[in-house]
Amino acid sequence: MTSTVQPFPPEAEPPPGQAFRDAMAQVASAVHVVTTIGPAGRVGMTATAVASVSDAPPTVLVCIERSSRTLAAIEASGVFCVNTLPGDLVGTAEIFANRRGLQGEERFAAGDWGTLVTGSPALRDALAAFDCRLVASHDIATHRVLVGEVAGLGGAGRGGSLIYRRRQFEAV
Ligand SMILES: Cc1cc2nc3c(=O)[nH]c(=O)nc-3n(C[C@H](O)[C@H](O)[C@H](O)COP(=O)(O)O)c2cc1C
């Protein structure tokens, strides 16, 4: 019988961070832009660490690196919106991942942005937008896990998905 799973060497326990990142690079993830509204205007960042938690009440979680400016703004406002990107918005994903050198309001210059219930920016062309109130947060290692109760839904629900896999964006 052949094995398709290559184990890490037993001496390397726990696996080193690079090996973990290489393994995670094989996981295809939907790409989202997480936004909020702050005293200095709109802020947002690209995130793949997003998951559904429950439908009663509708609840999602987002994992954000603790040094993120978006995280600080979400904790100040108590609200955020998860915008799931369609396949043709690679440029938006790059802008909000800080690959074009744009910050704060500058990141919102492209795209048709509005609001739903909480005042957080919602992208009209998103596949789906989950407008949330922050209900819990928990520190794990380098990140903070934010739990949001969904207060409103938006998005166009049209087009393919944008995924991130093997360190590249891909429209599927
Ligand atoms: C495909 C992709 C996915 C990302 N996912 C996350 C994520 O889930 N959580 C996170 O903290 N950062 C993630 N990042 C990094 C942030 O988008 C990046 O650090 C951003 O500049 C943070 O902006 P801010 O400091 O203005 O909040 C991701 C980057 C890319 C390219």
The ligand as an SDF file (V2000), in Angstrom:
LIG
                    3D

 31 33  0  0  0  0  0  0  0  0999 V2000
   -4.2360   36.3320    0.6370 C   0  0  0  0  0  0  0  0  0  0  0  0
   -3.9890   37.0500    1.9330 C   0  0  0  0  0  0  0  0  0  0  0  0
   -4.6900   36.6740    3.0610 C   0  0  0  0  0  0  0  0  0  0  0  0
   -4.4790   37.3270    4.2930 C   0  0  0  0  0  0  0  0  0  0  0  0
   -5.1910   36.9140    5.3830 N   0  0  0  0  0  0  0  0  0  0  0  0
   -4.9810   37.5130    6.5620 C   0  0  0  0  0  0  0  0  0  0  0  0
   -5.7300   37.1060    7.7120 C   0  0  0  0  0  0  0  0  0  0  0  0
   -6.5890   36.2340    7.6490 O   0  0  0  0  0  0  0  0  0  0  0  0
   -5.4650   37.7470    8.8970 N   0  0  0  0  0  0  0  0  0  0  0  0
   -4.5150   38.7160    9.0030 C   0  0  0  0  0  0  0  0  0  0  0  0
   -4.2960   39.2510   10.1050 O   0  0  0  0  0  0  0  0  0  0  0  0
   -3.8090   39.1410    7.9060 N   0  0  0  0  0  0  0  0  0  0  0  0
   -4.0300   38.5700    6.7110 C   0  0  0  0  0  0  0  0  0  0  0  0
   -3.3360   39.0000    5.6090 N   0  0  0  0  0  0  0  0  0  0  0  0
   -2.4160   40.1360    5.7400 C   0  0  0  0  0  0  0  0  0  0  0  0
   -3.1460   41.4950    5.7560 C   0  0  0  0  0  0  0  0  0  0  0  0
   -4.0210   41.6430    4.6550 O   0  0  0  0  0  0  0  0  0  0  0  0
   -2.1190   42.6510    5.6950 C   0  0  0  0  0  0  0  0  0  0  0  0
   -1.2090   42.5010    6.7600 O   0  0  0  0  0  0  0  0  0  0  0  0
   -2.7740   44.0150    5.7350 C   0  0  0  0  0  0  0  0  0  0  0  0
   -1.8460   44.9540    5.2420 O   0  0  0  0  0  0  0  0  0  0  0  0
   -3.1950   44.4810    7.1280 C   0  0  0  0  0  0  0  0  0  0  0  0
   -3.6200   45.8140    6.9940 O   0  0  0  0  0  0  0  0  0  0  0  0
   -3.7770   46.8020    8.2320 P   0  0  0  0  0  0  0  0  0  0  0  0
   -2.4940   46.7480    9.0380 O   0  0  0  0  0  0  0  0  0  0  0  0
   -4.0440   48.1090    7.5940 O   0  0  0  0  0  0  0  0  0  0  0  0
   -4.9250   46.2990    9.0310 O   0  0  0  0  0  0  0  0  0  0  0  0
   -3.5380   38.3680    4.3780 C   0  0  0  0  0  0  0  0  0  0  0  0
   -2.8290   38.7590    3.2190 C   0  0  0  0  0  0  0  0  0  0  0  0
   -3.0570   38.1050    2.0140 C   0  0  0  0  0  0  0  0  0  0  0  0
   -2.2990   38.5240    0.7860 C   0  0  0  0  0  0  0  0  0  0  0  0
  1  2  1  0
  2  3  1  0
  2 30  2  0
  3  4  2  0
  4  5  1  0
  4 28  1  0
  5  6  2  0
  6  7  1  0
  6 13  1  0
  7  8  2  0
  7  9  1  0
  9 10  1  0
 10 11  2  0
 10 12  1  0
 12 13  2  0
 13 14  1  0
 14 15  1  0
 14 28  1  0
 15 16  1  0
 16 17  1  0
 16 18  1  0
 18 19  1  0
 18 20  1  0
 20 21  1  0
 20 22  1  0
 22 23  1  0
 23 24  1  0
 24 25  2  0
 24 26  1  0
 24 27  1  0
 28 29  2  0
 29 30  1  0
 30 31  1  0
M  END
$$$$
